[in-house]
Amino acid sequence: MGTRSARDHALAVLRVRGTALGAALLPAAVAAVLIAGGITGRLGDGWDAARWAAVAVALPVLAAAAWVAAVIARARPAVSPTVQIEESAAPDLYRLIRDLADRMDVPAPSAIALTPDCDSWLEDRAHASPFRGLSRLPRPVRAGGARGDAPVLVIGSPFLWWMRVAELRALLAPVVAGTGPSAHPDIAAARRFVRGLDAAAAVAATVGGPLPRRLAYDVVGWVARLLLRAGASHAAEMERMVAAAAAARAQAVDYGLRVVAQEQVGLAYAGWDRLLTRVALPAWRTGRWPERLDAGVVAALTELSRRDRLAEGFTTRLGERPACDLLEEPGAVDRAVSLLAARLFHDGPAEPGPDWEPVDWSQYPDEVVDRIWRTEAARLFTVLRATENPTLAELIDRLLGEAATAGGGTDEVAARIGAVVAREDAVREGSARAGAASGDVEGAALLPPGGGFPLQPPRSGRELLAEHIAAAVCCAAVDTAGAAPGLDWLDGPALFVDGERRADLARPVLALAEEADPRPLRDWLAAVGVRHDKPIRLV
């Protein structure tokens, strides 16, 4: 019932295409009738004016229609940036997906790809160009030769590392079931038509050059948007019914496990978000990219579950086979996905290089945390115009002195820090985008304009000042009190003293940064044993 209803809406979308084609051919049809009438003598000389007028209208209309049709036909829909997984690299995963498809009596997906996100979907790539340069892994090998126009199954990579095999199977059942409606010729044709219009509208919106060229593409964009609006409601209803039909078909497959799997989706999303914003982002800003993000999300979620007791029977669950065991080389896949995540979310280069090096989790404290602290401490001392061998005592004195020209507040210092950071971020973003564009023009076109996806809101000057003061304090603690940089899986860079994380630095730092009150920080330094009169080693 669901597929039949979806087909009805697909036919409605195709009728929009037919109506547009008929409207484009109508002037030519009228001209042909008038010309034929003149040749056969049925329409005499009195029809000559109408005949020439019809031809004068038909020719430009046909030319414009041919131009619009050519642009739509050539426009290639954007594909999601993913890491393709060949069958030889994951035979067990391909076998699991085929078993699912056979059980639900639907075509198997043509290939499998991974995305650095907590989502899974089917993507038709029959008429889309490959997204080059994102993965070092080979393209998928399709058993038994080509499989027609079956869509690609895109799986969120955190699911593979966090979920157990049975949970992943239950989660993917409704997604794989969607290949059934996708194979219906009318639904497939309607989807191709909508994707072509969408791609043509996107192309028209980005074309520059001489005015005639822009006007020609403006016509294409106007027609494409007009047709999209005409079929939008039917296309949306078609997709809703396709999803409903797929869900109904998958009802009998691992239904009980699907409830558990959906719970794990929410947990995976929470851990993945924390890992990206608190752990990966600081590394990306220093020119390092963690090469095992998916393995890291397991550590983050394990810590989250331990702290908040989110999962009952957690230890028992971790004893079951993880879904990443379905891959032959999980480490190589994790590395490729981690590099893609850095590119998508931070505009990182497509390949490692001298200023874009991978970092292992064991190296993260020294390669990332310590480097961040010393860079920020150096920036703060520069803004405060400190001496060549600055100390914490000098930092506090100069900050209090700046606050006393400014009427007892630290707003001016915070503003200067914010301006310096903004300039550095702008330079870094411009360099990253230029590198992405030069390395892979097609891939760069799919990145968000103006930078990667914002992982966190912009920080205020006060927040940046507090962060820089804390960095200087951490440097002094490492240099004079035997402390060490470390990694907290949920909160990112952390200071460890005698093997224990010190999470009590924020309040005394805020007292100095916001109220120009140094007493809480001096008490903290004394309690930890930090020498505020010793020089701090900077980068």
C-alpha positions as CSV (number, residue, x, y, z in Angstrom):
1,M,0.0,0.0,0.0
2,G,2.8,2.4,0.9
3,T,4.8,1.8,-2.3
4,R,1.6,2.1,-4.4
5,S,0.8,5.4,-2.8
6,A,4.4,6.6,-3.2
7,R,4.1,5.6,-6.9
8,D,1.1,7.8,-7.3
9,H,3.0,10.8,-5.9
10,A,6.0,9.9,-8.1
11,L,3.7,10.0,-11.1
12,A,2.4,13.4,-10.1
13,V,6.0,14.6,-10.0
14,L,6.6,13.1,-13.5
15,R,3.5,14.9,-14.7
16,V,5.2,18.2,-13.8
17,R,8.0,17.2,-16.1
18,G,5.6,16.2,-18.8
19,T,3.7,19.5,-18.4
20,A,6.9,21.5,-18.7
21,L,7.9,19.5,-21.8
22,G,4.5,20.0,-23.4
23,A,4.7,23.8,-22.7
24,A,8.1,24.0,-24.3
25,L,6.9,22.0,-27.4
26,L,3.5,23.8,-27.8
27,P,4.8,26.7,-29.9
28,A,6.7,24.3,-32.2
29,A,3.6,22.2,-32.5
30,V,1.5,25.2,-33.5
31,A,4.1,26.2,-36.1
32,A,4.2,22.7,-37.5
33,V,0.5,22.6,-37.9
34,L,0.5,26.0,-39.7
35,I,3.4,25.0,-42.0
36,A,1.7,21.7,-42.8
37,G,-1.5,23.4,-43.6
38,G,0.3,25.7,-46.0
39,I,2.0,22.9,-47.8
40,T,-1.2,20.9,-48.2
41,G,-3.2,23.9,-49.2
42,R,-5.6,23.6,-46.4
43,L,-4.5,27.0,-45.0
44,G,-4.1,29.6,-47.7
45,D,-2.0,32.8,-48.0
46,G,-4.0,34.5,-45.4
47,W,-2.3,32.4,-42.8
48,D,1.2,33.5,-43.8
49,A,1.5,36.1,-41.0
50,A,0.4,33.7,-38.4
51,R,2.7,31.0,-39.8
52,W,5.8,33.3,-39.6
53,A,4.8,34.5,-36.1
54,A,4.5,31.0,-34.8
55,V,7.9,30.1,-36.2
56,A,9.4,33.3,-34.7
57,V,8.1,32.2,-31.3
58,A,8.8,28.5,-31.6
59,L,12.5,28.8,-32.5
60,P,13.6,30.8,-29.4
61,V,11.4,28.8,-27.2
62,L,12.9,25.5,-28.5
63,A,16.4,26.9,-28.1
64,A,15.7,28.1,-24.5
65,A,14.1,24.7,-23.7
66,A,17.1,22.8,-25.2
67,W,19.5,25.0,-23.2
68,V,17.6,24.5,-19.9
69,A,17.3,20.7,-20.6
70,A,21.0,20.5,-21.3
71,V,22.0,22.2,-18.1
72,I,19.7,20.0,-16.1
73,A,21.0,16.9,-17.8
74,R,24.6,17.9,-17.2
75,A,24.2,19.1,-13.6
76,R,25.5,16.5,-11.3
77,P,23.8,16.3,-7.9
78,A,26.1,16.8,-4.9
79,V,27.0,13.6,-3.1
80,S,27.8,13.4,0.6
81,P,31.5,13.2,1.4
82,T,32.2,9.7,2.6
83,V,34.8,7.0,2.9
84,Q,34.0,4.2,0.5
85,I,34.5,0.7,1.8
86,E,35.4,-2.0,-0.8
87,E,33.9,-5.4,-0.2
88,S,37.4,-7.0,0.3
89,A,37.9,-4.6,3.2
90,A,34.7,-5.6,4.9
91,P,33.3,-8.9,3.7
92,D,31.4,-9.6,6.9
93,L,29.7,-6.2,6.8
94,Y,28.7,-6.7,3.2
95,R,27.4,-10.2,4.1
96,L,25.4,-8.8,7.0
97,I,23.8,-6.2,4.7
98,R,23.0,-8.7,2.0
99,D,21.4,-11.1,4.5
100,L,19.2,-8.2,5.7
101,A,18.2,-7.4,2.1
102,D,17.4,-11.0,1.3
103,R,15.4,-11.4,4.5
104,M,13.3,-8.4,3.6
105,D,13.2,-9.3,-0.1
106,V,14.7,-6.0,-1.4
107,P,17.7,-5.3,-3.6
108,A,21.0,-5.1,-1.7
109,P,22.7,-1.7,-1.7
110,S,25.3,-1.3,-4.5
111,A,28.1,-0.3,-2.1
112,I,28.8,0.7,1.5
113,A,30.4,4.0,2.6
114,L,31.0,5.6,6.0
115,T,30.3,9.1,7.2
116,P,31.8,10.9,10.2
117,D,28.4,11.5,11.7
118,C,25.7,9.8,13.8
119,D,23.3,9.0,10.9
120,S,22.7,6.4,8.2
121,W,20.9,6.7,4.9
122,L,20.7,5.5,1.3
123,E,22.2,7.7,-1.4
124,D,21.6,7.3,-5.1
125,R,24.9,8.0,-6.9
126,A,24.0,6.6,-10.3
127,H,24.4,10.0,-12.0
128,A,26.8,11.8,-9.6
129,S,30.5,12.2,-10.0
130,P,32.8,10.6,-7.4
131,F,34.0,12.7,-4.5
132,R,37.7,12.5,-5.2
133,G,40.5,13.1,-2.7
134,L,38.7,12.3,0.5
135,S,39.7,8.7,1.1
136,R,42.8,6.7,0.4
137,L,40.8,3.5,0.5
138,P,39.9,1.9,-2.9
139,R,36.5,2.1,-4.5
140,P,34.0,-0.7,-3.7
141,V,34.2,-3.9,-5.5
142,R,30.8,-5.2,-6.4
143,A,30.4,-9.0,-6.2
144,G,28.9,-10.5,-9.3
145,G,29.5,-7.4,-11.4
146,A,27.3,-4.3,-11.6
147,R,24.1,-4.2,-9.7
148,G,22.2,-1.6,-11.6
149,D,21.1,1.6,-10.0
150,A,20.8,0.4,-6.4
151,P,21.7,3.2,-3.9
152,V,24.8,3.3,-1.7
153,L,24.3,2.5,2.0
154,V,26.0,5.3,4.1
155,I,26.6,4.3,7.7
156,G,27.7,6.7,10.5
157,S,31.1,5.5,11.5
158,P,30.6,6.1,15.3
159,F,27.9,3.4,15.1
160,L,30.4,0.8,13.9
161,W,32.7,1.3,16.8
162,W,30.2,1.9,19.6
163,M,27.4,-0.6,18.7
164,R,27.4,-4.3,18.9
165,V,26.9,-6.3,15.7
166,A,23.3,-7.3,16.5
167,E,22.5,-3.6,17.4
168,L,23.9,-2.4,14.1
169,R,21.9,-5.0,12.2
170,A,18.7,-3.9,13.9
171,L,19.5,-0.2,13.3
172,L,20.1,-0.6,9.6
173,A,17.1,-2.8,8.8
174,P,14.7,0.1,8.1
175,V,17.4,1.8,6.0
176,V,18.2,-1.2,3.9
177,A,14.5,-1.8,3.4
178,G,14.4,1.5,1.5
179,T,16.1,-0.1,-1.5
180,G,12.8,-1.8,-2.4
181,P,10.9,1.4,-3.3
182,S,14.2,2.9,-4.7
183,A,14.1,0.1,-7.3
184,H,10.6,1.1,-8.6
185,P,11.1,2.8,-12.0
186,D,8.6,5.5,-11.4
187,I,10.0,6.5,-8.0
188,A,13.5,6.3,-9.3
189,A,12.6,8.5,-12.3
190,A,10.9,11.1,-10.1
191,R,13.9,11.2,-7.8
192,R,16.3,11.7,-10.7
193,F,14.1,14.5,-12.0
194,V,14.0,16.3,-8.6
195,R,17.8,15.8,-8.1
196,G,18.5,17.1,-11.5
197,L,16.4,20.3,-10.9
198,D,18.0,20.8,-7.5
199,A,21.5,20.4,-9.0
200,A,20.7,22.8,-11.9
201,A,19.3,25.4,-9.5
202,A,22.5,25.2,-7.4
203,V,24.7,25.5,-10.5
204,A,22.8,28.5,-11.7
205,A,23.2,30.2,-8.3
206,T,27.0,30.0,-8.4
207,V,27.8,30.9,-12.0
208,G,29.7,34.1,-12.6
209,G,31.3,35.6,-15.6
210,P,29.9,38.0,-18.3
211,L,26.4,39.3,-18.0
212,P,24.9,37.3,-20.9
213,R,26.2,34.1,-19.3
214,R,24.8,35.0,-15.9
215,L,21.4,35.9,-17.5
216,A,21.3,32.6,-19.4
217,Y,21.9,30.7,-16.1
218,D,19.4,32.9,-14.3
219,V,16.8,31.6,-16.7
220,V,17.8,28.0,-15.9
221,G,17.6,28.7,-12.2
222,W,14.2,30.3,-12.5
223,V,12.8,27.4,-14.5
224,A,14.4,24.8,-12.1
225,R,13.0,26.5,-9.0
226,L,9.5,26.9,-10.7
227,L,9.4,23.2,-11.4
228,L,10.7,22.3,-7.9
229,R,7.9,24.3,-6.3
230,A,5.4,22.7,-8.6
231,G,6.4,19.2,-7.5
232,A,7.6,19.9,-4.0
233,S,4.5,18.7,-2.1
234,H,4.3,15.5,-4.1
235,A,8.0,14.8,-3.8
236,A,7.9,15.2,0.0
237,E,4.8,13.0,0.3
238,M,6.5,10.4,-1.9
239,E,9.5,10.3,0.3
240,R,7.4,10.1,3.5
241,M,5.5,7.1,2.1
242,V,8.7,5.4,0.9
243,A,10.1,5.8,4.5
244,A,6.8,4.4,5.9
245,A,6.9,1.5,3.6
246,A,10.5,0.7,4.4
247,A,9.8,0.9,8.2
248,A,6.8,-1.4,7.8
249,R,8.9,-3.9,5.8
250,A,11.6,-4.0,8.5
251,Q,9.1,-4.5,11.4
252,A,9.8,-8.2,11.5
253,V,13.6,-7.9,11.6
254,D,15.1,-7.7,15.1
255,Y,12.3,-5.5,16.4
256,G,13.3,-6.0,20.1
257,L,16.9,-5.1,19.5
258,R,15.9,-2.0,17.5
259,V,14.7,-0.3,20.7
260,V,18.1,-0.9,22.3
261,A,19.8,0.3,19.2
262,Q,17.9,3.5,19.2
263,E,18.9,4.2,22.8
264,Q,22.6,3.7,21.7
265,V,22.1,6.2,18.9
266,G,21.4,8.9,21.4
267,L,24.3,7.9,23.5
268,A,26.6,7.8,20.5
269,Y,25.5,11.2,19.4
270,A,26.2,12.7,22.8
271,G,29.7,11.2,23.0
272,W,30.6,12.0,19.4
273,D,29.6,15.7,19.9
274,R,31.7,16.0,23.0
275,L,34.6,14.3,21.4
276,L,34.5,16.7,18.4
277,T,34.1,19.9,20.3
278,R,36.2,19.2,23.4
279,V,38.9,16.9,22.0
280,A,39.2,17.0,18.2
281,L,38.7,20.8,17.7
282,P,41.6,21.9,19.9
283,A,43.9,19.5,18.0
284,W,42.7,20.7,14.6
285,R,43.4,24.3,15.6
286,T,47.1,23.3,16.2
287,G,47.5,21.6,12.9
288,R,47.1,18.1,14.3
289,W,44.3,15.7,13.5
290,P,43.5,12.7,15.8
291,E,43.7,9.7,13.6
292,R,41.5,7.4,15.7
293,L,38.3,9.5,16.4
294,D,36.0,6.4,16.2
295,A,38.1,4.6,18.8
296,G,38.1,7.8,20.8
297,V,34.3,7.9,20.9
298,V,34.3,4.5,22.5
299,A,36.5,5.8,25.3
300,A,34.4,9.0,25.6
301,L,31.2,7.0,25.8
302,T,32.7,4.6,28.3
303,E,33.6,7.5,30.5
304,L,30.2,9.1,30.0
305,S,28.4,5.9,31.0
306,R,30.7,5.5,34.0
307,R,30.1,9.0,35.3
308,D,26.4,9.3,34.6
309,R,25.4,5.6,34.9
310,L,23.6,5.9,31.6
311,A,23.8,2.2,30.6
312,E,22.6,-0.7,32.7
313,G,24.6,-3.8,32.3
314,F,27.3,-1.8,30.6
315,T,30.2,-4.2,31.2
316,T,28.2,-7.1,29.8
317,R,27.3,-5.2,26.7
318,L,30.9,-4.3,26.0
319,G,31.8,-8.0,26.1
320,E,29.7,-8.6,23.0
321,R,31.3,-8.3,19.5
322,P,31.6,-4.7,18.4
323,A,30.4,-3.9,14.9
324,C,33.9,-2.6,13.8
325,D,35.0,-6.2,13.9
326,L,33.1,-6.5,10.6
327,L,36.0,-4.5,9.0
328,E,39.2,-6.3,8.0
329,E,41.4,-3.3,9.0
330,P,39.4,-1.0,11.4
331,G,42.5,1.1,12.0
332,A,42.9,2.1,8.4
333,V,39.2,2.9,8.1
334,D,39.2,4.9,11.3
335,R,42.2,6.9,10.0
336,A,40.4,7.7,6.7
337,V,37.2,8.7,8.5
338,S,39.1,10.8,11.0
339,L,40.8,12.7,8.2
340,L,37.5,13.3,6.4
341,A,36.0,14.6,9.7
342,A,38.8,17.1,10.1
343,R,38.2,18.3,6.5
344,L,34.4,18.6,6.8
345,F,34.3,20.2,10.3
346,H,37.5,22.3,10.2
347,D,38.4,22.7,6.5
348,G,41.5,20.6,7.0
349,P,43.6,19.6,4.0
350,A,42.7,16.4,2.1
351,E,46.1,14.8,2.9
352,P,48.6,14.9,5.8
353,G,51.5,17.3,5.4
354,P,54.2,19.2,7.4
355,D,51.6,21.5,9.1
356,W,48.8,18.9,9.2
357,E,50.1,15.8,11.0
358,P,48.2,12.9,12.5
359,V,48.4,12.4,16.3
360,D,47.8,9.3,18.2
361,W,45.9,9.4,21.5
362,S,49.0,8.5,23.5
363,Q,50.8,11.6,22.0
364,Y,47.8,13.9,22.4
365,P,48.9,15.4,25.8
366,D,52.4,16.4,24.6
367,E,51.6,17.1,21.0
368,V,48.3,19.0,21.5
369,V,47.6,20.0,25.1
370,D,51.1,21.2,26.0
371,R,51.4,23.0,22.7
372,I,48.1,24.8,23.1
373,W,48.9,25.9,26.6
374,R,52.3,27.3,25.7
375,T,51.0,29.0,22.5
376,E,48.2,30.7,24.5
377,A,50.5,31.7,27.3
378,A,52.9,33.3,24.8
379,R,50.0,35.2,23.1
380,L,48.9,36.5,26.5
381,F,52.3,37.7,27.5
382,T,52.7,39.4,24.1
383,V,49.5,41.2,24.5
384,L,50.6,42.3,28.0
385,R,54.0,43.3,26.7
386,A,55.8,41.2,29.2
387,T,59.6,40.7,29.5
388,E,61.6,38.0,27.8
389,N,61.4,35.5,30.7
390,P,57.9,36.1,32.0
391,T,56.6,34.7,35.2
392,L,53.1,34.2,36.7
393,A,53.9,36.9,39.1
394,E,54.6,39.3,36.2
395,L,51.4,38.2,34.5
396,I,49.3,39.0,37.5
397,D,51.0,42.3,38.1
398,R,50.6,43.5,34.5
399,L,47.0,42.3,34.3
400,L,46.2,44.2,37.5
401,G,48.0,47.2,36.2
402,E,46.0,47.1,32.9
403,A,42.8,46.8,34.9
404,A,43.7,49.9,37.0
405,T,44.1,52.4,33.5
406,A,40.8,50.8,32.5
407,G,39.0,51.7,35.7
408,G,39.5,48.4,37.5
409,G,38.2,46.1,34.8
410,T,39.8,43.7,32.3
411,D,37.7,44.5,29.3
412,E,40.5,46.2,27.4
413,V,42.8,43.2,27.7
414,A,40.0,40.9,26.8
415,A,39.3,42.9,23.7
416,R,42.9,42.8,22.6
417,I,43.1,39.1,23.1
418,G,39.9,38.6,21.2
419,A,41.2,40.7,18.3
420,V,44.4,38.8,18.1
421,V,42.7,35.4,18.1
422,A,40.2,36.6,15.5
423,R,43.0,37.7,13.1
424,E,44.8,34.4,13.5
425,D,41.6,32.4,12.9
426,A,40.9,34.4,9.8
427,V,44.3,33.7,8.4
428,R,44.1,30.0,9.3
429,E,40.6,29.7,7.7
430,G,41.7,31.4,4.5
431,S,44.8,29.1,4.2
432,A,42.7,26.0,4.8
433,R,40.1,26.9,2.2
434,A,42.8,27.8,-0.4
435,G,44.5,24.5,0.2
436,A,41.3,22.6,-0.1
437,A,40.4,24.3,-3.3
438,S,43.8,23.8,-4.9
439,G,44.0,20.1,-3.8
440,D,40.5,19.1,-4.9
441,V,38.3,21.6,-6.7
442,E,35.3,19.3,-6.8
443,G,35.5,18.4,-3.2
444,A,36.0,22.0,-2.0
445,A,32.8,23.0,-3.8
446,L,30.8,20.8,-1.5
447,L,32.3,22.4,1.7
448,P,30.2,25.0,3.4
449,P,31.1,28.5,2.2
450,G,33.3,30.5,4.5
451,G,34.6,27.5,6.6
452,G,33.6,24.2,8.1
453,F,30.6,23.5,10.2
454,P,30.7,25.5,13.4
455,L,31.3,23.1,16.2
456,Q,30.9,25.7,19.0
457,P,29.7,29.3,19.3
458,P,32.3,32.1,19.0
459,R,34.1,32.8,22.3
460,S,33.9,36.2,23.9
461,G,36.9,38.2,24.8
462,R,36.4,37.5,28.5
463,E,36.2,33.7,27.8
464,L,39.4,33.9,25.8
465,L,41.2,35.9,28.5
466,A,40.3,33.3,31.1
467,E,41.4,30.5,28.8
468,H,44.8,32.2,28.2
469,I,45.3,32.8,31.9
470,A,44.5,29.2,32.7
471,A,47.0,28.1,30.0
472,A,49.8,30.2,31.6
473,V,49.0,28.7,35.0
474,C,49.0,25.2,33.6
475,C,52.4,25.8,32.0
476,A,53.8,27.1,35.3
477,A,52.4,24.0,37.1
478,V,54.1,21.7,34.6
479,D,57.4,23.6,34.8
480,T,57.6,24.1,38.5
481,A,55.2,21.7,40.3
482,G,55.6,18.4,38.5
483,A,52.2,18.5,36.9
484,A,51.5,17.0,33.5
485,P,49.2,17.8,30.5
486,G,46.6,15.2,30.0
487,L,43.4,14.3,28.1
488,D,39.9,14.0,29.6
489,W,37.7,12.2,27.1
490,L,34.7,14.4,27.8
491,D,36.3,17.7,28.6
492,G,39.4,17.7,26.4
493,P,42.8,19.1,27.6
494,A,43.2,18.7,31.4
495,L,45.9,19.3,34.0
496,F,47.0,16.3,36.1
497,V,48.8,16.7,39.4
498,D,50.1,13.5,41.1
499,G,48.1,11.5,38.6
500,E,44.8,13.2,39.5
501,R,42.9,15.7,37.3
502,R,42.7,19.1,38.8
503,A,39.3,20.5,37.8
504,D,39.2,23.3,40.4
505,L,41.3,25.9,38.4
506,A,38.4,27.5,36.6
507,R,36.9,29.5,39.5
508,P,40.2,31.3,40.6
509,V,41.0,32.1,37.0
510,L,37.6,33.6,36.4
511,A,38.0,35.7,39.6
512,L,41.2,37.2,38.1
513,A,39.8,37.5,34.5
514,E,36.4,39.0,35.3
515,E,36.9,40.8,38.7
516,A,40.7,41.5,38.7
517,D,40.8,39.6,42.0
518,P,44.1,37.7,42.3
519,R,43.6,36.2,45.8
520,P,41.8,33.0,44.8
521,L,44.4,32.2,42.2
522,R,47.3,32.9,44.5
523,D,45.8,30.5,47.1
524,W,45.4,27.8,44.4
525,L,49.0,28.2,43.3
526,A,50.2,27.9,46.9
527,A,48.0,24.8,47.5
528,V,49.4,23.0,44.4
529,G,52.9,24.1,44.9
530,V,53.3,26.2,41.8
531,R,56.3,28.7,41.8
532,H,54.9,31.9,40.5
533,D,58.3,33.6,40.5
534,K,59.9,31.1,38.1
535,P,60.0,31.8,34.3
536,I,57.5,30.0,32.1
537,R,58.8,28.1,29.1
538,L,57.0,29.3,26.0
539,V,56.9,28.1,22.4
